[in-house]
Amino acid sequence: AQTVTQSQPEMSVQEAETVTLSCTYDTSESDYYLFWYKQPPSRQMILVIRQEAYKQQNATENRFSVNFQKAAKSFSLKISDSQLGDAAMYFCAYRSGGSNYKLTFGKGTLLTVNP
Amino acid sequence: DAGVIQSPRHEVTEMGQEVTLRCKPISGHDYLFWYRQTMMRGLELLIYFNNNVPIDDSGMPEDRFSAKMPNASFSTLKIQPSEPRDSAVYFCASSPTGGAYNSPLHFGNGTRLTVT
């Protein structure tokens, strides 16, 4: 079974600075997808960014980018120019590339943004 | 697009009572998922459906939990009888068919269940 590990229960960053959240996963599959979701205090789960394993190019969405290292099974999230609204719990998630659509989540990293 | 709609948003009940959580997926989405979130265990998949048919229910904790999807626009998760350890936030999510890049999960706002 696939597992997703987020080794940082909590992180903090100063407003306008850059922060990187770590995620590693364990799988024997070659075809899969990786996601970062954000959960603010409102409880809503919001998709931040996604990466297809067969793509070598790292995904980017505005201030959010990933460092995908397939051989190392690492998928870190970088947030640039951090804003107060970025404060939330961040979850890394894995999905197989086949017909199994379920997501396996890490335990999450709580990000605090200091003004 | 109204998004995934869950009801109620909060539910407080006494141990032993029956609890029913409801979900309306996004129209046109073929997949529906029920997740449970707790501090100790994080986000756990309970069950998911494809075209109203249960595909994987291996995450359902025990026989006290049951889920149904009578049609494409409605699903329920029932707990009978409820126990204090069932206290958690229950999320419903839906997804269209297709590659994961084009079909990420869309989550509802969750139901916070408290069993006293």
Interface residues (C-beta under 8 A of the other chain):
Chain A: Y33 F35 Y37 S42 R43 Q44 M45 L47 R50 E52 F91 R95 G97 N100 Y101 K102 L103 T104 F105 G106 K107 G108
Chain B: Y31 F33 G42 L43 L45 Y48 N50 D56 V89 F91 A93 S95 G99 A100 Y101 S103 P104 L105 H106 F107 N109 G110 R112
